[in-house]
């Protein structure tokens, strides 16, 4: 049982119901015996019945027994030493067992809880013979489980009412925990506005304090992340002006310097270009993180992938690689073309950067379905060394690199896949990375299809030439 609500509810209910039942049974067991007049007169009843039997025979004793039954609602059975019933009755089996002493009297702690109560007086008559009588007491009113039974209706009401009380108590205790869990899941998914409590909550117990502490923590995290985003944006904007002036100064230096300074100036130009690209990516991430929604249009992913593949093939020829595209079905999604282009392009360029030299990067577009939602699936596969399993979930973090020296060698700063993830999330999609069964890395992007997406158009396959775009 994994639910805290069920644990609290069932344990409290079982404990409270058990206490109530035991209290009711103990009260019944310790209450004074019913039919106190019959208890006090049992010996006299036996003597009077014997007198009626001796004076009037069986018929006289039967008339006396009928009068007792009519007046006190008790049934009499008279037995002699041999166990014969002297009133002409045909006693049931349990009466015979009582007469033989096989059933003890109800005048005891457990006897009061049994469904049948009786008395069993005995005496020795003047003739020296011993007689015994079994007096079946009248049934108690409102006995649900038979005559003289325990109050079953009262126990049922007690159990149901205790269940209601325990349900409300368990609900009261676990409701904030459920809200806290939902808010934690939202916060873990990137929703920094998630809160677990309500402003008008008047609870002041430990659980309510925990919820309020969580909300304060979430608010602090939101402020820190927003401040970090603003800082990156401000720094990026501030750096663009001096970089622009540096580019102008660099061109002036080229014109005024001789050939011996050309290599140094070229190095400055490359580093300036890298800084510009870094700033552009930082600004892109800032825009994606700040955007809660974007304006969407129908976008044909096949056209975007074709354009990306042509550009990627031109870059791949430096490493003697190819870019292979496979289009299984026509996929149209609702989204921002620029963001989708950037998301897919970053994955493809990353694959070209790390694939084995002379190998092939495959980009496949096809339809898929998850939780009954039609999706466009873009799968990019390279033939590189792959990624350690514990690093797969970290690839989409900003500035994350598996190996710093490797990142410097390839020129990456760890922002491309971060941009991809944020762009895909803005389109209500998902992106994940996995190592291929035969090596290499597989990055899969899933995007919901537009409702008016065309039907399957058949399998088409093309290979972007390594000679560059036409």
C-alpha positions as CSV (number, residue, x, y, z in Angstrom):
1,X,0.0,0.0,0.0
2,X,1.8,3.1,-1.3
3,X,-0.8,5.8,-0.6
4,X,-0.3,7.7,2.6
5,X,-4.0,8.7,2.5
6,X,-5.1,5.0,2.5
7,X,-2.6,4.1,5.2
8,X,-3.8,6.8,7.5
9,X,-7.5,6.3,6.7
10,X,-7.5,2.5,7.1
11,X,-5.3,2.3,10.2
12,X,-7.3,5.0,12.0
13,X,-10.6,3.5,10.9
14,X,-9.7,0.0,12.0
15,X,-8.3,1.2,15.3
16,X,-11.3,3.4,16.1
17,X,-13.8,0.8,14.9
18,X,-12.1,-1.8,17.1
19,X,-12.2,0.4,20.1
20,X,-15.9,1.2,19.6
21,X,-16.9,-2.5,19.2
22,X,-14.9,-3.5,22.2
23,X,-16.4,-0.7,24.2
24,X,-19.9,-1.8,23.2
25,X,-19.2,-5.5,24.0
26,X,-17.6,-4.6,27.3
27,X,-20.7,-2.5,28.2
28,X,-23.0,-5.4,27.3
29,X,-20.9,-7.9,29.3
30,X,-20.8,-5.8,32.4
31,X,-24.4,-4.6,32.4
32,X,-26.8,-6.0,35.0
33,X,-28.6,-9.2,34.0
34,X,-31.9,-8.6,32.3
35,X,-35.2,-10.1,33.5
36,X,-34.1,-9.5,37.1
37,X,-37.6,-10.6,38.4
38,X,-37.2,-14.0,36.7
39,X,-33.7,-14.3,38.1
40,X,-35.0,-13.7,41.6
41,X,-38.0,-16.0,41.2
42,X,-36.4,-18.9,39.5
43,X,-36.4,-21.2,42.5
44,X,-39.9,-20.2,43.4
45,X,-41.0,-20.9,39.8
46,X,-39.5,-24.4,40.1
47,X,-41.2,-25.0,43.5
48,X,-44.6,-23.8,42.2
49,X,-44.3,-25.9,39.0
50,X,-43.5,-29.0,41.1
51,X,-46.4,-28.3,43.4
52,X,-48.7,-27.9,40.3
53,X,-47.3,-31.2,38.9
54,X,-47.8,-33.1,42.1
55,X,-51.3,-31.8,42.7
56,X,-52.7,-31.7,39.2
57,X,-50.3,-34.0,37.2
58,X,-49.0,-33.1,33.8
59,X,-52.0,-31.1,32.9
60,X,-51.9,-29.0,36.0
61,X,-48.2,-28.2,35.5
62,X,-48.7,-27.4,31.8
63,X,-51.5,-24.9,32.8
64,X,-49.2,-23.2,35.3
65,X,-46.4,-23.0,32.7
66,X,-48.8,-21.4,30.2
67,X,-49.7,-18.8,32.7
68,X,-46.1,-18.0,33.3
69,X,-45.5,-17.7,29.6
70,X,-48.5,-15.4,29.1
71,X,-47.5,-13.2,32.1
72,X,-43.7,-13.1,31.9
73,X,-43.0,-14.4,28.4
74,X,-40.8,-17.1,29.7
75,X,-41.0,-20.8,28.6
76,X,-40.6,-23.5,31.3
77,X,-39.2,-27.0,30.8
78,X,-39.3,-29.4,33.9
79,X,-37.1,-32.5,34.0
80,X,-36.7,-35.3,36.5
81,X,-33.6,-37.2,37.5
82,X,-33.7,-39.4,34.4
83,X,-33.8,-36.3,32.1
84,X,-37.5,-36.8,31.1
85,X,-39.5,-33.6,30.3
86,X,-42.6,-33.7,32.6
87,X,-44.7,-31.0,31.0
88,X,-45.4,-32.8,27.8
89,X,-43.2,-30.5,25.7
90,X,-40.9,-31.5,22.9
91,X,-37.9,-29.5,23.9
92,X,-35.3,-28.5,21.2
93,X,-31.9,-29.9,21.2
94,X,-30.2,-26.8,22.9
95,X,-32.7,-27.1,25.8
96,X,-31.6,-30.8,26.3
97,X,-28.0,-29.7,26.2
98,X,-28.7,-27.1,28.9
99,X,-30.4,-29.7,31.0
100,X,-27.4,-32.0,30.7
101,X,-25.1,-29.2,31.7
102,X,-23.4,-29.0,28.3
103,X,-24.2,-25.3,28.0
104,X,-23.4,-23.0,30.9
105,X,-25.8,-20.4,32.1
106,X,-25.8,-16.9,30.6
107,X,-25.2,-15.3,33.9
108,X,-21.5,-14.7,33.1
109,X,-19.3,-12.3,31.2
110,X,-19.3,-14.3,27.9
111,X,-22.8,-15.7,28.5
112,X,-24.4,-12.2,28.1
113,X,-23.0,-12.0,24.6
114,X,-24.5,-15.3,23.4
115,X,-27.6,-15.2,21.3
116,X,-29.7,-17.4,23.8
117,X,-30.1,-16.7,27.5
118,X,-31.7,-19.1,30.0
119,X,-31.8,-20.1,33.6
120,X,-31.4,-23.6,35.1
121,X,-32.5,-23.9,38.7
122,X,-32.7,-27.3,40.4
123,X,-34.0,-28.6,43.8
124,X,-34.8,-31.8,45.7
125,X,-38.5,-32.3,46.4
126,X,-40.0,-33.7,49.6
127,X,-40.1,-37.2,48.1
128,X,-36.3,-37.1,47.9
129,X,-36.2,-36.9,44.1
130,X,-34.2,-34.2,42.4
131,X,-35.9,-32.0,39.7
132,X,-34.4,-29.4,37.4
133,X,-36.0,-26.7,35.3
134,X,-34.8,-24.8,32.2
135,X,-36.3,-21.3,31.9
136,X,-35.9,-19.8,28.4
137,X,-35.8,-16.1,29.0
138,X,-37.9,-13.8,26.7
139,X,-36.0,-12.3,23.8
140,X,-34.6,-8.8,24.2
141,X,-36.0,-6.1,22.0
142,X,-33.9,-4.7,19.0
143,X,-31.6,-7.6,18.8
144,X,-30.2,-7.6,15.3
145,X,-28.4,-11.0,15.6
146,X,-31.2,-12.9,17.1
147,X,-32.8,-13.2,20.5
148,X,-30.6,-11.7,23.3
149,X,-28.0,-10.8,20.6
150,X,-25.5,-7.9,20.6
151,X,-26.8,-4.6,19.3
152,X,-25.6,-5.1,15.7
153,X,-27.3,-1.9,14.3
154,X,-25.5,0.1,16.9
155,X,-22.1,-1.4,16.0
156,X,-22.8,-0.8,12.3
157,X,-23.6,2.8,12.9
158,X,-20.5,3.2,15.1
159,X,-18.3,1.6,12.4
160,X,-19.7,3.8,9.6
161,X,-19.5,7.0,11.6
162,X,-16.0,6.2,12.7
163,X,-15.1,5.6,9.0
164,X,-16.5,9.0,8.1
165,X,-14.5,10.7,10.9
166,X,-11.3,8.9,9.9
167,X,-11.9,9.8,6.2
168,X,-12.2,13.5,7.0
169,X,-9.1,13.3,9.2
170,X,-7.0,11.5,6.6
171,X,-8.2,14.0,4.0
172,X,-7.3,16.9,6.2
173,X,-3.8,15.5,6.9
174,X,-2.9,14.4,3.3
175,X,-4.5,17.2,1.2
176,X,-1.5,19.6,1.7
177,X,0.9,16.8,0.9
178,X,-0.9,16.0,-2.4
179,X,-0.8,19.7,-3.3
180,X,2.9,19.8,-2.3
181,X,3.6,16.8,-4.6
182,X,1.8,18.3,-7.6
183,X,3.7,21.6,-7.1
184,X,7.0,19.8,-6.8
185,X,6.4,18.0,-10.1
186,X,5.5,21.3,-11.8
187,X,8.6,22.9,-10.4
188,X,10.8,20.0,-11.5
189,X,9.3,20.3,-15.0
190,X,10.4,23.9,-15.2
191,X,7.3,25.8,-14.1
192,X,8.8,28.2,-11.6
193,X,5.4,29.8,-10.8
194,X,4.2,26.5,-9.2
195,X,3.0,26.9,-5.6
196,X,1.6,24.4,-3.2
197,X,-0.4,26.5,-0.8
198,X,-3.2,29.0,-1.0
199,X,-3.0,32.6,0.2
200,X,-6.1,32.3,2.4
201,X,-5.0,29.1,4.2
202,X,-5.6,29.4,8.0
203,X,-3.8,26.2,8.9
204,X,-0.8,26.6,11.3
205,X,0.3,23.0,11.9
206,X,3.6,21.4,10.9
207,X,2.4,20.3,7.4
208,X,1.1,23.8,6.7
209,X,4.5,25.2,7.7
210,X,6.2,22.8,5.3
211,X,3.9,24.0,2.5
212,X,4.6,27.6,3.2
213,X,8.4,26.9,3.4
214,X,8.2,25.2,0.0
215,X,6.4,28.2,-1.5
216,X,9.0,30.5,-0.1
217,X,11.7,28.3,-1.6
218,X,10.0,28.2,-5.0
219,X,9.6,32.0,-4.9
220,X,13.3,32.4,-4.1
221,X,14.3,30.0,-6.9
222,X,12.1,31.9,-9.4
223,X,13.7,35.2,-8.4
224,X,17.2,33.7,-8.7
225,X,16.5,32.2,-12.1
226,X,14.8,35.3,-13.4
227,X,17.7,37.4,-12.1
228,X,20.2,35.1,-13.8
229,X,18.3,35.3,-17.1
230,X,18.2,39.1,-16.9
231,X,21.9,39.2,-16.1
232,X,22.7,37.1,-19.2
233,X,20.5,39.2,-21.3
234,X,21.9,42.5,-20.0
235,X,25.5,41.3,-20.3
236,X,24.9,40.0,-23.9
237,X,23.4,43.3,-24.9
238,X,26.2,45.3,-23.3
239,X,28.8,43.2,-25.0
240,X,27.5,43.6,-28.5
241,X,28.4,47.3,-28.7
242,X,32.1,46.9,-27.8
243,X,32.3,43.9,-30.1
244,X,30.9,45.9,-33.0
245,X,33.5,48.6,-32.3
246,X,36.1,45.9,-32.1
247,X,35.2,44.6,-35.5
248,X,35.5,48.1,-37.0
249,X,38.9,48.6,-35.3
250,X,40.0,45.2,-36.6
251,X,39.2,46.2,-40.2
252,X,41.1,49.5,-39.7
253,X,44.0,47.5,-38.3
254,X,44.0,45.3,-41.4
255,X,44.3,48.3,-43.7
256,X,47.1,49.9,-41.7
257,X,49.2,46.9,-40.9
258,X,51.6,44.8,-42.9
259,X,51.5,41.2,-43.9
260,X,53.4,40.2,-40.8
261,X,50.4,41.1,-38.6
262,X,47.8,39.2,-40.7
263,X,47.9,35.9,-38.7
264,X,47.3,37.7,-35.4
265,X,44.5,39.8,-36.9
266,X,42.9,36.6,-38.3
267,X,43.0,35.0,-34.8
268,X,41.3,38.1,-33.4
269,X,38.7,37.9,-36.1
270,X,38.0,34.2,-35.3
271,X,37.7,34.8,-31.6
272,X,35.4,37.8,-32.1
273,X,33.2,35.7,-34.3
274,X,33.0,33.1,-31.6
275,X,32.1,35.7,-29.0
276,X,29.4,37.0,-31.3
277,X,28.0,33.6,-31.8
278,X,28.0,32.9,-28.1
279,X,26.2,36.2,-27.4
280,X,23.6,35.3,-30.1
281,X,23.0,31.9,-28.5
282,X,22.6,33.5,-25.0
283,X,20.1,35.9,-26.4
284,X,18.2,33.1,-28.0
285,X,18.1,31.1,-24.8
286,X,16.9,34.2,-22.9
287,X,14.1,34.8,-25.4
288,X,13.0,31.1,-25.2
289,X,13.0,31.0,-21.4
290,X,11.1,34.3,-21.2
291,X,8.5,33.3,-23.8
292,X,5.4,31.6,-22.3
293,X,3.7,31.2,-25.6
294,X,4.7,31.9,-29.2
295,X,2.8,32.7,-32.4
296,X,2.4,29.5,-34.4
297,X,1.9,28.8,-38.0
298,X,1.6,25.6,-40.1
299,X,5.2,24.4,-40.7
300,X,6.2,21.7,-43.1
301,X,9.1,19.9,-41.3
302,X,10.3,18.3,-44.5
303,X,11.1,21.6,-46.0
304,X,13.0,22.7,-42.9
305,X,15.0,19.5,-42.8
306,X,15.9,19.7,-46.5
307,X,17.3,23.2,-46.0
308,X,19.2,22.2,-42.8
309,X,20.6,19.1,-44.6
310,X,22.0,21.1,-47.5
311,X,23.8,23.5,-45.2
312,X,25.0,20.7,-42.9
313,X,26.3,18.7,-45.9
314,X,28.4,21.8,-46.9
315,X,29.9,21.8,-43.4
316,X,30.3,18.0,-43.4
317,X,32.6,18.0,-46.4
318,X,35.4,19.3,-44.3
319,X,35.3,15.9,-42.4
320,X,34.4,13.9,-45.6
321,X,31.0,13.1,-44.1
322,X,27.5,12.8,-45.6
323,X,24.1,13.9,-44.4
324,X,21.4,11.4,-45.3
325,X,17.7,12.3,-45.0
326,X,14.8,9.9,-44.9
327,X,11.2,11.2,-45.2
328,X,8.6,8.6,-44.2
329,X,5.5,10.7,-44.1
330,X,4.3,14.3,-44.7
331,X,4.5,16.0,-41.3
332,X,3.0,19.5,-40.7
333,X,3.2,21.0,-37.2
334,X,2.0,24.3,-35.7
335,X,5.0,26.3,-34.6
336,X,7.5,29.1,-35.1
337,X,9.6,28.3,-38.2
338,X,12.7,30.1,-36.9
339,X,12.6,28.3,-33.5
340,X,12.0,24.9,-35.1
341,X,14.8,25.5,-37.7
342,X,17.2,26.4,-34.9
343,X,16.2,23.4,-32.8
344,X,16.7,20.8,-35.5
345,X,19.8,22.5,-36.9
346,X,21.6,22.5,-33.5
347,X,21.1,18.7,-33.3
348,X,22.3,18.1,-36.8
349,X,25.4,20.3,-36.5
350,X,26.2,18.7,-33.2
351,X,26.0,15.2,-34.8
352,X,28.3,16.4,-37.7
353,X,30.8,17.8,-35.1
354,X,31.1,14.5,-33.2
355,X,30.5,11.8,-35.8
356,X,33.3,9.7,-37.0
357,X,35.3,11.2,-39.9
358,X,34.1,9.8,-43.2
359,X,30.8,8.5,-41.7
360,X,27.2,9.5,-42.3
361,X,24.7,11.4,-40.2
362,X,21.2,10.3,-40.7
363,X,18.1,12.5,-40.3
364,X,14.8,10.7,-40.4
365,X,11.3,12.2,-40.4
366,X,8.3,10.0,-39.7
367,X,5.0,9.9,-37.9
368,X,4.6,8.5,-34.5
369,X,2.0,8.3,-31.8
370,X,2.2,8.6,-28.0
371,X,-0.8,8.5,-25.6
372,X,-3.1,8.6,-28.7
373,X,-1.6,11.9,-29.9
374,X,-0.2,11.9,-33.5
375,X,3.3,13.2,-33.6
376,X,6.1,14.2,-36.0
377,X,9.3,12.3,-35.0
378,X,12.6,13.7,-36.1
379,X,15.5,11.3,-35.3
380,X,19.1,12.3,-35.8
381,X,21.7,9.5,-35.7
382,X,25.5,9.9,-35.9
383,X,28.3,7.4,-35.9
384,X,30.4,9.0,-33.1
385,X,31.7,7.6,-29.8
386,X,28.3,8.1,-28.0
387,X,27.8,9.6,-24.6
388,X,28.2,8.0,-21.1
389,X,24.8,6.8,-19.8
390,X,24.9,9.1,-16.8
391,X,25.4,12.1,-19.0
392,X,22.5,11.6,-21.3
393,X,20.0,13.6,-19.2
394,X,22.6,16.4,-18.8
395,X,23.2,17.1,-22.5
396,X,20.4,19.7,-22.7
397,X,21.7,21.8,-19.8
398,X,23.2,25.2,-20.7
399,X,27.0,25.2,-20.8
400,X,27.2,21.4,-20.1
401,X,30.0,19.6,-21.8
402,X,31.1,16.1,-21.3
403,X,34.8,17.0,-21.5
404,X,36.0,20.6,-21.5
405,X,39.1,19.8,-23.6
406,X,36.8,18.1,-26.1
407,X,34.5,21.1,-26.2
408,X,37.4,23.5,-26.8
409,X,38.6,21.2,-29.7
410,X,35.2,21.2,-31.4
411,X,34.4,24.8,-30.6
412,X,31.2,24.0,-28.7
413,X,30.1,25.9,-25.6
414,X,27.2,23.7,-24.6
415,X,24.3,25.9,-25.7
416,X,23.1,24.3,-28.9
417,X,21.2,21.4,-27.3
418,X,19.9,23.7,-24.5
419,X,18.3,25.9,-27.2
420,X,16.9,22.8,-28.8
421,X,15.2,21.6,-25.6
422,X,13.6,25.0,-24.9
423,X,12.4,25.5,-28.4
424,X,10.8,22.0,-28.4
425,X,9.1,22.6,-25.0
426,X,7.6,25.8,-26.4
427,X,6.0,23.6,-29.1
428,X,4.6,21.2,-26.5
429,X,7.1,18.5,-27.7
430,X,9.8,16.4,-26.1
431,X,13.5,15.8,-26.9
432,X,15.7,13.0,-25.6
433,X,19.0,11.4,-26.3
434,X,20.1,7.8,-26.3
435,X,23.1,5.8,-27.3
436,X,22.6,3.6,-30.4
437,X,22.8,-0.2,-30.2
438,X,25.8,-0.1,-32.5
439,X,27.4,3.1,-31.2
440,X,26.7,6.7,-31.9
441,X,24.2,9.1,-30.4
442,X,20.5,9.2,-31.3
443,X,18.6,12.4,-30.6
444,X,14.8,12.2,-31.0
445,X,12.5,15.2,-31.2
446,X,8.7,14.7,-31.0
447,X,6.3,17.4,-31.9
448,X,2.5,17.2,-32.0
449,X,1.1,17.2,-35.6
450,X,-1.2,19.9,-36.8
451,X,-4.9,18.7,-37.1
452,X,-4.9,19.3,-40.8
453,X,-1.7,17.3,-41.6
454,X,-1.9,15.5,-44.9
455,X,-2.1,11.7,-45.2
456,X,0.9,9.5,-45.8
457,X,2.6,10.2,-49.1
458,X,5.0,7.2,-49.2
459,X,8.6,6.6,-48.4
460,X,11.1,9.0,-50.0
461,X,14.8,8.8,-49.5
462,X,17.6,11.3,-50.5
463,X,21.3,11.8,-49.7
464,X,22.6,15.3,-49.5
465,X,25.7,15.4,-51.6
466,X,29.0,16.1,-49.9
467,X,30.0,18.6,-52.7
468,X,27.8,21.3,-51.1
469,X,24.5,22.9,-51.9
470,X,23.5,23.4,-55.5
